[in-house]
Amino acid sequence: MQLKYNRQKSLGSSIFKFLLKLILLVIILIFVIFLIEKITFPSPEKKYQIDVTNEIKKL
């Protein structure tokens, strides 16, 4: 019969893996935000001015 040696992960390696994943996630989020800022979304050419005073008087 062969005994299995199950080593538990040390606390330091668990924290290191968690921090590494967290740093990668933050870097990816910053990169995505940077790319979204580079996209130019169309803006309306005409400013709309709606008069709502008549609507307020009806209420």
Buried (B, 14 or more C-beta within 10 A) or exposed (E): EEEEEEEEEEEEEEEEEEEEEEEEEEEEEEEEEEEEEEEEEEEEEEEEEEEEEEEEEEE
